[in-house]
């Protein structure tokens, strides 16, 4: 069992990681999905979430990299 756990400690190759832009797009798509679940009228254009009177931009801090690289 300990040897099996050690296999998960081997880092993935860098080619398998998603880029920052892809993670930002994924974050904005998930945000829009949750808003639509609550019947909020929303439009997604790239990384900009349009709520009619307000426009939200998904920034680098929301890309999900913090979840991948914990120090």
Gaussian input, Z-matrix of N, CA and C with variables (Angstrom, degrees):
# hf/3-21g

backbone

0 1
 N
 C     1     B1
 C     2     B2     1     A1
 N     3     B3     2     A2     1     D1
 C     4     B4     3     A3     2     D2
 C     5     B5     4     A4     3     D3
 N     6     B6     5     A5     4     D4
 C     7     B7     6     A6     5     D5
 C     8     B8     7     A7     6     D6
 N     9     B9     8     A8     7     D7
 C    10    B10     9     A9     8     D8
 C    11    B11    10    A10     9     D9
 N    12    B12    11    A11    10    D10
 C    13    B13    12    A12    11    D11
 C    14    B14    13    A13    12    D12
 N    15    B15    14    A14    13    D13
 C    16    B16    15    A15    14    D14
 C    17    B17    16    A16    15    D15
 N    18    B18    17    A17    16    D16
 C    19    B19    18    A18    17    D17
 C    20    B20    19    A19    18    D18
 N    21    B21    20    A20    19    D19
 C    22    B22    21    A21    20    D20
 C    23    B23    22    A22    21    D21
 N    24    B24    23    A23    22    D22
 C    25    B25    24    A24    23    D23
 C    26    B26    25    A25    24    D24
 N    27    B27    26    A26    25    D25
 C    28    B28    27    A27    26    D26
 C    29    B29    28    A28    27    D27
 N    30    B30    29    A29    28    D28
 C    31    B31    30    A30    29    D29
 C    32    B32    31    A31    30    D30
 N    33    B33    32    A32    31    D31
 C    34    B34    33    A33    32    D32
 C    35    B35    34    A34    33    D33
 N    36    B36    35    A35    34    D34
 C    37    B37    36    A36    35    D35
 C    38    B38    37    A37    36    D36
 N    39    B39    38    A38    37    D37
 C    40    B40    39    A39    38    D38
 C    41    B41    40    A40    39    D39
 N    42    B42    41    A41    40    D40
 C    43    B43    42    A42    41    D41
 C    44    B44    43    A43    42    D42
 N    45    B45    44    A44    43    D43
 C    46    B46    45    A45    44    D44
 C    47    B47    46    A46    45    D45
 N    48    B48    47    A47    46    D46
 C    49    B49    48    A48    47    D47
 C    50    B50    49    A49    48    D48
 N    51    B51    50    A50    49    D49
 C    52    B52    51    A51    50    D50
 C    53    B53    52    A52    51    D51
 N    54    B54    53    A53    52    D52
 C    55    B55    54    A54    53    D53
 C    56    B56    55    A55    54    D54
 N    57    B57    56    A56    55    D55
 C    58    B58    57    A57    56    D56
 C    59    B59    58    A58    57    D57
 N    60    B60    59    A59    58    D58
 C    61    B61    60    A60    59    D59
 C    62    B62    61    A61    60    D60
 N    63    B63    62    A62    61    D61
 C    64    B64    63    A63    62    D62
 C    65    B65    64    A64    63    D63
 N    66    B66    65    A65    64    D64
 C    67    B67    66    A66    65    D65
 C    68    B68    67    A67    66    D66
 N    69    B69    68    A68    67    D67
 C    70    B70    69    A69    68    D68
 C    71    B71    70    A70    69    D69
 N    72    B72    71    A71    70    D70
 C    73    B73    72    A72    71    D71
 C    74    B74    73    A73    72    D72
 N    75    B75    74    A74    73    D73
 C    76    B76    75    A75    74    D74
 C    77    B77    76    A76    75    D75
 N    78    B78    77    A77    76    D76
 C    79    B79    78    A78    77    D77
 C    80    B80    79    A79    78    D78
 N    81    B81    80    A80    79    D79
 C    82    B82    81    A81    80    D80
 C    83    B83    82    A82    81    D81
 N    84    B84    83    A83    82    D82
 C    85    B85    84    A84    83    D83
 C    86    B86    85    A85    84    D84
 N    87    B87    86    A86    85    D85
 C    88    B88    87    A87    86    D86
 C    89    B89    88    A88    87    D87
 N    90    B90    89    A89    88    D88
 C    91    B91    90    A90    89    D89
 C    92    B92    91    A91    90    D90
 N    93    B93    92    A92    91    D91
 C    94    B94    93    A93    92    D92
 C    95    B95    94    A94    93    D93
 N    96    B96    95    A95    94    D94
 C    97    B97    96    A96    95    D95
 C    98    B98    97    A97    96    D96
 N    99    B99    98    A98    97    D97
 C   100   B100    99    A99    98    D98
 C   101   B101   100   A100    99    D99
 N   102   B102   101   A101   100   D100
 C   103   B103   102   A102   101   D101
 C   104   B104   103   A103   102   D102
 N   105   B105   104   A104   103   D103
 C   106   B106   105   A105   104   D104
 C   107   B107   106   A106   105   D105
 N   108   B108   107   A107   106   D106
 C   109   B109   108   A108   107   D107
 C   110   B110   109   A109   108   D108
 N   111   B111   110   A110   109   D109
 C   112   B112   111   A111   110   D110
 C   113   B113   112   A112   111   D111
 N   114   B114   113   A113   112   D112
 C   115   B115   114   A114   113   D113
 C   116   B116   115   A115   114   D114
 N   117   B117   116   A116   115   D115
 C   118   B118   117   A117   116   D116
 C   119   B119   118   A118   117   D117
 N   120   B120   119   A119   118   D118
 C   121   B121   120   A120   119   D119
 C   122   B122   121   A121   120   D120
 N   123   B123   122   A122   121   D121
 C   124   B124   123   A123   122   D122
 C   125   B125   124   A124   123   D123
 N   126   B126   125   A125   124   D124
 C   127   B127   126   A126   125   D125
 C   128   B128   127   A127   126   D126
 N   129   B129   128   A128   127   D127
 C   130   B130   129   A129   128   D128
 C   131   B131   130   A130   129   D129
 N   132   B132   131   A131   130   D130
 C   133   B133   132   A132   131   D131
 C   134   B134   133   A133   132   D132
 N   135   B135   134   A134   133   D133
 C   136   B136   135   A135   134   D134
 C   137   B137   136   A136   135   D135
 N   138   B138   137   A137   136   D136
 C   139   B139   138   A138   137   D137
 C   140   B140   139   A139   138   D138
 N   141   B141   140   A140   139   D139
 C   142   B142   141   A141   140   D140
 C   143   B143   142   A142   141   D141
 N   144   B144   143   A143   142   D142
 C   145   B145   144   A144   143   D143
 C   146   B146   145   A145   144   D144
 N   147   B147   146   A146   145   D145
 C   148   B148   147   A147   146   D146
 C   149   B149   148   A148   147   D147
 N   150   B150   149   A149   148   D148
 C   151   B151   150   A150   149   D149
 C   152   B152   151   A151   150   D150
 N   153   B153   152   A152   151   D151
 C   154   B154   153   A153   152   D152
 C   155   B155   154   A154   153   D153
 N   156   B156   155   A155   154   D154
 C   157   B157   156   A156   155   D155
 C   158   B158   157   A157   156   D156
 N   159   B159   158   A158   157   D157
 C   160   B160   159   A159   158   D158
 C   161   B161   160   A160   159   D159
 N   162   B162   161   A161   160   D160
 C   163   B163   162   A162   161   D161
 C   164   B164   163   A163   162   D162
 N   165   B165   164   A164   163   D163
 C   166   B166   165   A165   164   D164
 C   167   B167   166   A166   165   D165
 N   168   B168   167   A167   166   D166
 C   169   B169   168   A168   167   D167
 C   170   B170   169   A169   168   D168
 N   171   B171   170   A170   169   D169
 C   172   B172   171   A171   170   D170
 C   173   B173   172   A172   171   D171
 N   174   B174   173   A173   172   D172
 C   175   B175   174   A174   173   D173
 C   176   B176   175   A175   174   D174
 N   177   B177   176   A176   175   D175
 C   178   B178   177   A177   176   D176
 C   179   B179   178   A178   177   D177
 N   180   B180   179   A179   178   D178
 C   181   B181   180   A180   179   D179
 C   182   B182   181   A181   180   D180
 N   183   B183   182   A182   181   D181
 C   184   B184   183   A183   182   D182
 C   185   B185   184   A184   183   D183
 N   186   B186   185   A185   184   D184
 C   187   B187   186   A186   185   D185
 C   188   B188   187   A187   186   D186
 N   189   B189   188   A188   187   D187
 C   190   B190   189   A189   188   D188
 C   191   B191   190   A190   189   D189
 N   192   B192   191   A191   190   D190
 C   193   B193   192   A192   191   D191
 C   194   B194   193   A193   192   D192
 N   195   B195   194   A194   193   D193
 C   196   B196   195   A195   194   D194
 C   197   B197   196   A196   195   D195
 N   198   B198   197   A197   196   D196
 C   199   B199   198   A198   197   D197
 C   200   B200   199   A199   198   D198
 N   201   B201   200   A200   199   D199
 C   202   B202   201   A201   200   D200
 C   203   B203   202   A202   201   D201
 N   204   B204   203   A203   202   D202
 C   205   B205   204   A204   203   D203
 C   206   B206   205   A205   204   D204
 N   207   B207   206   A206   205   D205
 C   208   B208   207   A207   206   D206
 C   209   B209   208   A208   207   D207
 N   210   B210   209   A209   208   D208
 C   211   B211   210   A210   209   D209
 C   212   B212   211   A211   210   D210

   B1=1.4511
   B2=1.5397
   B3=1.3322
   B4=1.4675
   B5=1.5260
   B6=1.3131
   B7=1.4676
   B8=1.5228
   B9=1.3030
   B10=1.4622
   B11=1.5298
   B12=1.3219
   B13=1.4595
   B14=1.5221
   B15=1.3325
   B16=1.4609
   B17=1.5240
   B18=1.3157
   B19=1.4672
   B20=1.5252
   B21=1.3296
   B22=1.4660
   B23=1.5243
   B24=1.3205
   B25=1.4551
   B26=1.5212
   B27=1.3143
   B28=1.4631
   B29=1.5259
   B30=1.3249
   B31=1.4679
   B32=1.5302
   B33=1.3190
   B34=1.4595
   B35=1.5271
   B36=1.3232
   B37=1.4694
   B38=1.5253
   B39=1.3223
   B40=1.4666
   B41=1.5284
   B42=1.3096
   B43=1.4659
   B44=1.5230
   B45=1.3335
   B46=1.4630
   B47=1.5256
   B48=1.3239
   B49=1.4613
   B50=1.5153
   B51=1.2959
   B52=1.4581
   B53=1.5204
   B54=1.3008
   B55=1.4635
   B56=1.5207
   B57=1.3148
   B58=1.4661
   B59=1.5192
   B60=1.3138
   B61=1.4681
   B62=1.5215
   B63=1.3271
   B64=1.4648
   B65=1.5226
   B66=1.3374
   B67=1.4577
   B68=1.5243
   B69=1.3299
   B70=1.4652
   B71=1.5216
   B72=1.3080
   B73=1.4623
   B74=1.5233
   B75=1.3279
   B76=1.4617
   B77=1.5253
   B78=1.3329
   B79=1.4661
   B80=1.5194
   B81=1.3227
   B82=1.4632
   B83=1.5241
   B84=1.3158
   B85=1.4610
   B86=1.5218
   B87=1.3189
   B88=1.4666
   B89=1.5254
   B90=1.3339
   B91=1.4587
   B92=1.5179
   B93=1.3307
   B94=1.4646
   B95=1.5288
   B96=1.3055
   B97=1.4635
   B98=1.5214
   B99=1.3380
   B100=1.4593
   B101=1.5261
   B102=1.3159
   B103=1.4653
   B104=1.5224
   B105=1.3181
   B106=1.4691
   B107=1.5234
   B108=1.3329
   B109=1.4591
   B110=1.5289
   B111=1.3334
   B112=1.4606
   B113=1.5289
   B114=1.3271
   B115=1.4803
   B116=1.5292
   B117=1.3140
   B118=1.4582
   B119=1.5226
   B120=1.3260
   B121=1.4535
   B122=1.5239
   B123=1.3313
   B124=1.4573
   B125=1.5228
   B126=1.3472
   B127=1.4611
   B128=1.5193
   B129=1.3170
   B130=1.4635
   B131=1.5190
   B132=1.3290
   B133=1.4597
   B134=1.5234
   B135=1.3172
   B136=1.4645
   B137=1.5096
   B138=1.3395
   B139=1.4592
   B140=1.5199
   B141=1.3181
   B142=1.4611
   B143=1.5253
   B144=1.3284
   B145=1.4620
   B146=1.5176
   B147=1.3269
   B148=1.4658
   B149=1.5189
   B150=1.3354
   B151=1.4652
   B152=1.5217
   B153=1.3010
   B154=1.4584
   B155=1.5165
   B156=1.3300
   B157=1.4580
   B158=1.5154
   B159=1.3229
   B160=1.4614
   B161=1.5161
   B162=1.3211
   B163=1.4607
   B164=1.5180
   B165=1.3197
   B166=1.4533
   B167=1.5160
   B168=1.3291
   B169=1.4568
   B170=1.5226
   B171=1.3240
   B172=1.4531
   B173=1.5212
   B174=1.3312
   B175=1.4660
   B176=1.5203
   B177=1.3399
   B178=1.4567
   B179=1.5180
   B180=1.3164
   B181=1.4579
   B182=1.5241
   B183=1.3224
   B184=1.4648
   B185=1.5261
   B186=1.2970
   B187=1.4548
   B188=1.5162
   B189=1.3226
   B190=1.4451
   B191=1.5149
   B192=1.3182
   B193=1.4603
   B194=1.5272
   B195=1.3073
   B196=1.4550
   B197=1.5316
   B198=1.3343
   B199=1.4505
   B200=1.5282
   B201=1.3149
   B202=1.4624
   B203=1.5223
   B204=1.3131
   B205=1.4669
   B206=1.5232
   B207=1.2906
   B208=1.4670
   B209=1.5015
   B210=1.3159
   B211=1.4654
   B212=1.5130
   A1=112.20
   A2=119.73
   A3=118.58
   A4=112.72
   A5=118.07
   A6=120.16
   A7=111.27
   A8=116.88
   A9=120.62
   A10=110.80
   A11=116.32
   A12=120.36
   A13=110.44
   A14=117.46
   A15=120.55
   A16=112.28
   A17=118.40
   A18=121.07
   A19=111.72
   A20=117.06
   A21=120.71
   A22=112.13
   A23=117.97
   A24=121.65
   A25=112.30
   A26=117.65
   A27=121.15
   A28=108.03
   A29=118.92
   A30=120.43
   A31=111.46
   A32=114.24
   A33=120.14
   A34=109.75
   A35=117.78
   A36=118.70
   A37=110.51
   A38=115.74
   A39=120.04
   A40=112.45
   A41=117.70
   A42=119.58
   A43=111.91
   A44=117.62
   A45=119.67
   A46=112.10
   A47=118.54
   A48=121.06
   A49=110.24
   A50=115.31
   A51=120.15
   A52=109.19
   A53=115.51
   A54=118.91
   A55=109.82
   A56=115.85
   A57=121.31
   A58=110.46
   A59=117.39
   A60=120.61
   A61=111.53
   A62=116.97
   A63=119.87
   A64=110.93
   A65=117.12
   A66=120.04
   A67=111.55
   A68=117.51
   A69=120.31
   A70=110.24
   A71=116.81
   A72=120.42
   A73=110.75
   A74=116.58
   A75=120.33
   A76=111.10
   A77=117.43
   A78=121.08
   A79=111.61
   A80=116.94
   A81=119.46
   A82=111.20
   A83=118.83
   A84=121.31
   A85=111.48
   A86=117.10
   A87=120.35
   A88=110.33
   A89=116.92
   A90=120.53
   A91=112.41
   A92=116.14
   A93=120.42
   A94=110.57
   A95=117.35
   A96=120.86
   A97=110.93
   A98=117.46
   A99=120.30
   A100=111.78
   A101=117.54
   A102=119.68
   A103=110.89
   A104=116.51
   A105=119.73
   A106=111.62
   A107=117.93
   A108=120.70
   A109=111.54
   A110=116.85
   A111=122.09
   A112=111.83
   A113=117.11
   A114=123.61
   A115=113.30
   A116=116.51
   A117=121.75
   A118=107.50
   A119=116.20
   A120=120.73
   A121=109.24
   A122=116.27
   A123=120.95
   A124=109.12
   A125=115.49
   A126=122.10
   A127=107.83
   A128=116.34
   A129=121.50
   A130=109.73
   A131=115.38
   A132=121.24
   A133=107.73
   A134=116.18
   A135=120.85
   A136=109.78
   A137=116.94
   A138=121.95
   A139=112.01
   A140=117.14
   A141=122.07
   A142=108.43
   A143=114.94
   A144=121.46
   A145=107.47
   A146=116.72
   A147=122.81
   A148=109.24
   A149=115.75
   A150=121.21
   A151=111.84
   A152=117.86
   A153=121.60
   A154=109.87
   A155=116.56
   A156=120.92
   A157=113.24
   A158=116.69
   A159=121.44
   A160=110.28
   A161=115.48
   A162=121.20
   A163=108.11
   A164=116.10
   A165=122.16
   A166=108.60
   A167=116.44
   A168=120.23
   A169=108.34
   A170=116.81
   A171=121.38
   A172=107.82
   A173=116.08
   A174=121.70
   A175=110.94
   A176=115.77
   A177=120.86
   A178=112.45
   A179=117.25
   A180=120.09
   A181=112.04
   A182=117.69
   A183=121.50
   A184=112.36
   A185=117.50
   A186=119.61
   A187=113.98
   A188=118.33
   A189=120.29
   A190=113.74
   A191=118.19
   A192=120.37
   A193=111.98
   A194=116.99
   A195=119.80
   A196=110.80
   A197=116.45
   A198=119.95
   A199=111.80
   A200=116.89
   A201=120.47
   A202=112.74
   A203=116.23
   A204=120.70
   A205=109.37
   A206=116.44
   A207=121.16
   A208=109.01
   A209=116.48
   A210=118.67
   A211=110.99
   D1=-44.74
   D2=178.72
   D3=-61.70
   D4=-34.80
   D5=178.20
   D6=-66.92
   D7=-34.70
   D8=176.95
   D9=-65.12
   D10=-40.02
   D11=177.87
   D12=-65.65
   D13=-35.80
   D14=178.89
   D15=-64.03
   D16=-27.59
   D17=177.21
   D18=-61.90
   D19=-32.33
   D20=-179.88
   D21=-75.32
   D22=-9.79
   D23=179.29
   D24=-85.43
   D25=-10.51
   D26=178.98
   D27=-74.99
   D28=122.57
   D29=-177.99
   D30=-68.66
   D31=148.72
   D32=176.49
   D33=-73.01
   D34=152.26
   D35=176.10
   D36=-64.75
   D37=149.75
   D38=-175.68
   D39=-63.23
   D40=-22.80
   D41=179.47
   D42=-70.32
   D43=-18.05
   D44=-179.05
   D45=-88.97
   D46=-9.95
   D47=178.88
   D48=-77.68
   D49=148.76
   D50=176.01
   D51=-84.15
   D52=151.28
   D53=179.09
   D54=-78.51
   D55=167.97
   D56=-178.85
   D57=-61.87
   D58=-40.08
   D59=-179.18
   D60=-62.99
   D61=-40.64
   D62=179.42
   D63=-66.83
   D64=-37.72
   D65=178.59
   D66=-69.44
   D67=-36.02
   D68=175.68
   D69=-63.80
   D70=-44.18
   D71=179.71
   D72=-63.47
   D73=-41.31
   D74=178.01
   D75=-63.57
   D76=-41.56
   D77=178.00
   D78=-62.11
   D79=-43.01
   D80=179.93
   D81=-68.99
   D82=-36.10
   D83=177.72
   D84=-66.26
   D85=-39.69
   D86=177.86
   D87=-66.92
   D88=-40.11
   D89=177.39
   D90=-61.43
   D91=-43.17
   D92=178.72
   D93=-66.95
   D94=-37.01
   D95=177.91
   D96=-60.59
   D97=-45.17
   D98=178.50
   D99=-66.45
   D100=-36.76
   D101=178.13
   D102=-65.42
   D103=-39.73
   D104=179.00
   D105=-69.25
   D106=-28.96
   D107=175.63
   D108=-63.11
   D109=-29.88
   D110=178.65
   D111=-96.60
   D112=19.99
   D113=177.27
   D114=57.11
   D115=38.89
   D116=174.48
   D117=-96.59
   D118=125.22
   D119=179.74
   D120=-71.26
   D121=118.56
   D122=-173.92
   D123=-144.90
   D124=148.57
   D125=178.78
   D126=-129.81
   D127=132.82
   D128=-179.15
   D129=-107.29
   D130=126.53
   D131=177.91
   D132=-131.37
   D133=94.79
   D134=-175.42
   D135=70.06
   D136=-119.23
   D137=176.42
   D138=-104.99
   D139=16.30
   D140=179.35
   D141=-108.85
   D142=123.08
   D143=178.27
   D144=-99.07
   D145=117.87
   D146=-176.94
   D147=-99.90
   D148=118.42
   D149=179.00
   D150=-105.46
   D151=17.85
   D152=-177.13
   D153=96.18
   D154=-86.36
   D155=-179.87
   D156=-81.78
   D157=-17.87
   D158=-178.02
   D159=-124.00
   D160=148.57
   D161=173.64
   D162=-125.62
   D163=126.55
   D164=179.94
   D165=-108.29
   D166=131.46
   D167=178.34
   D168=-109.32
   D169=129.03
   D170=177.86
   D171=-80.16
   D172=117.17
   D173=-174.69
   D174=-92.88
   D175=177.57
   D176=179.68
   D177=-60.30
   D178=-32.51
   D179=-178.60
   D180=-66.81
   D181=-19.24
   D182=-178.36
   D183=-99.81
   D184=12.68
   D185=-172.98
   D186=-76.69
   D187=-14.70
   D188=-179.63
   D189=97.84
   D190=-0.51
   D191=-179.74
   D192=-66.69
   D193=-28.01
   D194=179.24
   D195=-62.92
   D196=-32.57
   D197=178.67
   D198=-72.87
   D199=-28.95
   D200=-179.07
   D201=-81.61
   D202=-38.53
   D203=-174.44
   D204=-116.77
   D205=90.96
   D206=175.87
   D207=-96.95
   D208=135.08
   D209=-179.84
   D210=-107.72

